[in-house]
Amino acid sequence: MTTQTFSQSNYSRRGVPIRLGYVRLLDAAPLIIADSLGMFRDADLSVELTREVGWATIRDKLAFGQLDVAQALSPMPFVMQLGIHVAKTEVITGMVLNCNGNAITLSKQLREEGIKDGVDLRRYIKKGFRPRKIVFGVVSHASSHHFMLCRWLEEHGLCPHKDVIISVLPPEQMVRNMASQNIDGFCVGEPWNSLAVEEALGFCVTTSEAIASGYPEKVLATTERFNTYRGEEYQRMIEVLRDACAYCDQADRRKEMLNILSKPGYLNCSPKTLSNALSGNFPMGYGNFSAGQFIRFSGDEVNRPDPQRAKSVYEDLIRYLPGRKLEPIPAKTISRIFRASIYQQAASQHAL
């Protein structure tokens, strides 16, 4: 309670640094670029960028006021508004940071047993070739990663919560757990798929772009209370991040961008590994590639938190969240959580 009270007292104090959290993933690139290149400073914003361990930490720190704004999973504002695994918190978003950017990776052991795709996986499971169920890792049950995995399994005639086990792990632990054979596959963002492929631990069978092109991946989340006290700063942050997102999609900025992201204080990963998702020819393993744009950062069709795409996210939450029976919510509630008006106001100011 003390943390919450202290935190709220700071909201009305202009000049107090904005605590901005992110997770060690490629799709945190706009936040990292804005921080590294001084884009926040140039917009007269005092920002403390902090790397967090995983999404549960982001969620809890937002709820208790230890973070003001954060890179967040697209379903997270709904989850926090509903109080699922966290105290009910009025969390909103005024911007989508990127679309897609995930892949489904299977272990080399499955490949050695003849599994190359979803058709093979279904046959393998239904024929009972393995005495235990296959285990997949996802970063959260309330995540696009989980939704994409469930969609892919269903597409191949498998019941996500019956035919396989789906466990939650932080992104950074996926490759390690695959190496230890604790999991047989995972759906996660970059660079973790690429690292599994490079270390010959697994191979990618599909990407989120192939499953649901244009799906909102990460959002810039904040609390209603922060937006009430410091909404003008949140709006300016969106203006800055629109520029940072555009920077991330520019091919001629790629080398500089990768050198920044690779630094130990940010993603701590080689530029070569990080470049896979930005190359237009994503390496899937065993000599296969996925052509096209693996991840998208910029453009109004990407960054605007429009109600229609938000509705799709919430419908997936209803359909795939295990152990919860969620009811549909009114369109006006969706529009209040995914607040396109904030984004539009920021975009209008930017054009002036």
C-alpha positions in Angstrom: 0.0 0.0 0.0 2.9 2.3 0.8 4.3 1.9 -2.7 1.0 2.7 -4.3 0.4 5.8 -2.2 4.0 7.1 -2.8 3.6 6.4 -6.5 0.4 8.3 -6.9 1.9 11.3 -5.2 4.5 11.5 -7.9 2.0 11.5 -10.8 1.2 15.2 -10.5 4.9 16.2 -10.2 6.1 17.3 -13.6 9.8 16.5 -14.2 9.8 13.2 -12.2 11.3 10.7 -14.5 8.9 8.4 -16.3 9.7 4.8 -15.4 9.4 2.8 -18.7 9.8 -1.0 -18.7 10.6 -3.4 -21.4 11.5 -7.1 -21.9 14.6 -8.3 -23.7 13.1 -8.9 -27.1 13.6 -7.4 -30.6 10.2 -5.8 -30.5 11.4 -3.5 -27.7 13.5 -1.8 -30.4 11.5 1.4 -30.7 11.9 2.1 -26.9 15.6 1.3 -27.0 16.3 3.4 -30.1 14.4 6.4 -28.6 16.4 6.0 -25.4 19.8 5.5 -27.0 19.5 8.3 -29.6 18.2 10.8 -27.1 14.8 11.1 -28.8 13.0 11.3 -25.4 15.4 13.9 -24.2 15.0 16.0 -27.3 11.2 15.9 -26.7 11.8 17.3 -23.1 10.9 13.9 -21.6 12.8 12.5 -18.6 12.6 8.7 -19.0 14.2 5.9 -17.0 14.3 2.8 -19.3 14.5 -0.4 -17.3 14.8 -4.0 -18.6 12.5 -6.4 -16.8 12.8 -10.2 -16.5 9.4 -11.1 -18.0 5.7 -10.2 -18.5 4.6 -11.1 -15.0 7.1 -8.5 -13.7 5.8 -5.9 -16.2 2.2 -6.6 -15.1 2.9 -6.5 -11.4 5.0 -3.3 -11.5 2.4 -1.5 -13.6 -0.3 -2.6 -11.1 1.7 -1.3 -8.1 3.0 1.9 -9.6 6.7 0.8 -9.9 6.4 1.3 -13.6 4.6 4.3 -15.2 4.6 3.0 -18.8 5.7 -0.3 -20.3 6.0 -2.3 -23.4 3.2 -4.9 -22.8 1.6 -7.9 -24.4 -1.4 -6.8 -26.4 -3.9 -8.6 -24.2 -2.4 -7.3 -21.0 -4.6 -4.1 -20.7 -7.7 -6.4 -20.8 -6.2 -8.9 -18.4 -5.4 -6.1 -15.9 -8.7 -4.4 -16.3 -10.4 -7.7 -15.5 -8.0 -8.5 -12.6 -6.8 -11.8 -13.9 -3.8 -13.0 -11.8 -3.4 -9.4 -10.6 -5.3 -6.7 -8.7 -7.8 -5.0 -10.9 -5.9 -2.0 -12.5 -7.2 0.5 -15.0 -4.6 0.0 -17.8 -5.0 1.5 -21.2 -2.9 1.9 -24.3 -2.6 4.7 -26.8 -0.2 2.9 -29.2 0.6 -0.5 -30.7 4.4 -0.8 -30.9 4.6 -3.6 -33.5 2.7 -6.3 -35.4 3.7 -9.9 -35.5 7.4 -10.9 -34.8 6.9 -14.4 -33.3 7.6 -17.9 -34.5 6.9 -21.4 -33.5 10.0 -23.5 -32.9 10.1 -27.3 -32.5 13.0 -29.3 -31.0 15.6 -31.2 -33.0 14.5 -34.3 -31.2 11.1 -34.0 -32.9 12.8 -33.4 -36.2 14.8 -36.6 -35.7 11.6 -38.4 -35.1 10.3 -37.3 -38.6 8.3 -34.2 -37.7 8.7 -31.4 -40.2 5.4 -29.6 -39.9 2.0 -29.5 -38.3 0.7 -32.4 -40.4 3.5 -34.6 -39.1 3.0 -33.4 -35.5 -0.7 -34.3 -35.6 0.1 -37.8 -36.9 2.8 -38.2 -34.3 0.5 -37.2 -31.4 -2.6 -39.1 -32.6 -0.6 -42.3 -33.2 0.8 -42.1 -29.7 4.4 -42.4 -30.7 5.5 -40.7 -27.5 4.4 -42.0 -24.0 4.1 -38.4 -22.6 2.4 -35.4 -24.0 4.4 -32.9 -26.0 5.1 -29.7 -24.0 5.1 -26.2 -25.5 6.4 -23.1 -23.9 4.7 -19.7 -24.2 5.5 -16.4 -22.4 1.9 -16.1 -21.0 -1.4 -17.8 -21.4 -2.7 -14.3 -22.0 -0.4 -13.5 -25.0 -0.5 -13.5 -28.7 2.2 -16.2 -28.6 -0.3 -18.5 -26.9 -3.1 -17.5 -29.3 -0.9 -18.1 -32.3 0.2 -21.5 -31.0 -3.4 -22.5 -30.3 -4.5 -21.3 -33.8 -1.7 -23.3 -35.4 -2.5 -26.5 -33.5 -6.2 -26.2 -34.3 -5.4 -25.6 -38.0 -3.7 -29.1 -37.9 -6.5 -30.9 -36.1 -5.1 -30.7 -32.5 -6.9 -29.5 -29.4 -4.5 -27.0 -27.7 -5.4 -27.8 -24.1 -6.0 -31.5 -24.5 -3.5 -32.9 -27.0 -0.5 -31.0 -25.7 0.7 -29.3 -22.5 1.3 -25.5 -22.7 3.6 -24.1 -20.0 4.5 -20.5 -19.2 8.1 -19.4 -19.2 9.9 -16.1 -19.5 11.3 -15.5 -23.1 14.9 -15.7 -21.9 14.3 -19.3 -20.5 12.9 -20.8 -23.7 16.1 -21.9 -25.4 17.6 -23.2 -22.1 14.6 -25.3 -21.4 14.6 -26.7 -24.9 18.3 -27.6 -24.5 17.4 -29.4 -21.3 14.5 -31.2 -23.1 12.0 -29.8 -20.6 9.9 -28.5 -23.5 9.5 -29.8 -27.0 8.7 -26.5 -28.7 7.8 -22.9 -28.0 6.2 -19.8 -29.5 8.2 -16.7 -28.7 9.6 -13.5 -30.2 13.1 -12.8 -31.4 16.0 -13.4 -30.9 15.1 -16.7 -29.1 13.9 -18.6 -32.2 17.0 -17.6 -34.1 19.2 -18.7 -31.2 17.6 -22.1 -31.1 18.2 -22.5 -34.8 21.8 -21.2 -34.6 22.6 -23.6 -31.8 21.0 -26.5 -33.7 18.5 -27.1 -30.9 15.4 -26.6 -33.0 13.7 -25.4 -36.2 10.9 -23.0 -37.0 7.7 -24.4 -38.5 5.8 -21.1 -39.0 5.6 -17.4 -38.1 3.0 -15.3 -36.5 2.9 -13.3 -39.8 1.8 -16.5 -41.6 -0.8 -17.3 -39.0 -2.4 -13.9 -38.5 -0.9 -11.1 -40.5 -1.1 -7.7 -38.9 -2.0 -9.0 -35.4 -1.1 -6.4 -32.7 1.9 -7.8 -30.8 3.2 -5.3 -28.2 1.5 -2.1 -26.9 2.6 1.0 -25.0 0.6 0.4 -21.8 0.0 2.8 -18.9 -2.4 3.2 -16.1 -5.5 5.5 -16.2 -4.1 7.3 -13.2 -0.8 8.1 -14.9 -2.7 9.3 -18.0 -4.9 11.5 -15.8 -1.9 13.3 -14.1 0.6 13.2 -16.9 -1.3 12.5 -20.1 0.5 15.2 -22.0 3.8 13.5 -21.4 2.3 10.1 -22.4 1.1 11.7 -25.6 4.5 13.2 -26.3 6.1 9.8 -25.6 3.8 8.4 -28.4 4.9 11.1 -30.7 8.6 10.1 -30.1 7.9 6.4 -30.4 6.1 6.9 -33.8 9.4 8.3 -35.1 11.4 5.5 -33.4 9.1 2.9 -35.0 9.6 4.5 -38.4 13.4 4.5 -37.8 13.2 0.7 -37.0 11.6 0.0 -40.4 14.2 1.9 -42.4 16.6 -0.4 -44.2 19.3 2.3 -44.4 19.3 2.6 -40.6 19.6 -1.2 -40.0 23.3 -1.4 -39.2 23.2 1.4 -36.7 20.0 0.0 -35.2 21.5 -3.5 -34.8 24.6 -2.1 -33.2 22.6 -0.2 -30.6 20.2 -3.1 -29.8 23.1 -5.6 -29.4 24.7 -3.7 -26.5 24.9 -5.6 -23.2 22.7 -3.0 -21.5 19.9 -3.5 -24.0 19.4 -6.9 -25.8 22.9 -8.3 -25.3 22.8 -10.4 -28.5 24.9 -10.4 -31.7 23.8 -8.0 -34.5 23.8 -11.0 -36.9 21.3 -13.0 -34.8 19.1 -9.9 -34.4 19.2 -9.2 -38.1 17.3 -12.4 -39.0 13.9 -10.9 -38.3 14.7 -7.8 -40.2 16.2 -9.4 -43.3 13.0 -10.2 -45.3 14.2 -13.8 -45.5 13.9 -15.3 -42.0 16.0 -18.5 -41.4 13.7 -21.3 -40.2 16.4 -23.9 -40.0 17.5 -26.9 -42.1 17.9 -24.6 -45.1 14.4 -23.2 -45.1 13.4 -19.5 -45.0 10.3 -17.5 -44.5 10.1 -14.7 -47.0 8.4 -11.4 -46.3 8.2 -9.0 -43.4 8.6 -11.0 -40.2 7.9 -8.0 -37.9 6.4 -4.6 -38.6 7.0 -1.5 -36.5 5.6 1.5 -38.3 2.6 3.0 -40.1 -0.8 4.0 -38.8 -2.2 0.6 -39.7 0.4 -0.9 -37.3 0.6 1.7 -34.5 -3.0 2.9 -34.2 -4.8 0.9 -31.4 -8.0 0.6 -33.4 -11.0 -1.1 -31.8 -11.5 -3.7 -34.5 -8.0 -5.3 -34.0 -8.5 -4.9 -30.2 -11.7 -6.8 -30.5 -9.9 -9.7 -32.2 -7.4 -9.8 -29.3 -10.1 -9.9 -26.7 -12.0 -12.6 -28.6 -8.8 -14.7 -28.6 -8.5 -14.1 -24.9 -12.1 -15.4 -24.4 -11.4 -18.4 -26.6 -7.9 -19.5 -25.4 -7.4 -18.4 -21.8 -7.5 -21.7 -19.8 -9.5 -21.9 -16.6 -11.5 -18.7 -17.1 -14.9 -18.2 -18.6 -14.8 -14.6 -19.9 -17.8 -12.8 -21.2 -17.9 -10.4 -24.2 -17.5 -6.8 -23.3 -19.1 -3.7 -25.0 -17.5 -2.0 -27.9 -17.2 1.2 -25.9 -15.2 -0.6 -23.2 -12.8 -2.0 -25.9 -12.4 1.6 -27.3 -11.7 2.9 -23.8 -8.9 0.4 -23.2 -7.4 0.5 -26.7 -7.7 4.3 -26.9 -7.3 5.4 -30.5 -8.1 9.0 -29.5 -4.8 9.3 -27.7 -2.9 8.1 -30.7 -4.8 10.3 -33.1 -4.1 13.3 -30.9 -0.4 12.5 -30.8 -0.3 12.0 -34.6 -2.1 15.3 -35.1 0.4 17.2 -32.9 3.2 15.5 -34.7 2.0 16.8 -38.0 2.0 20.4 -36.9 
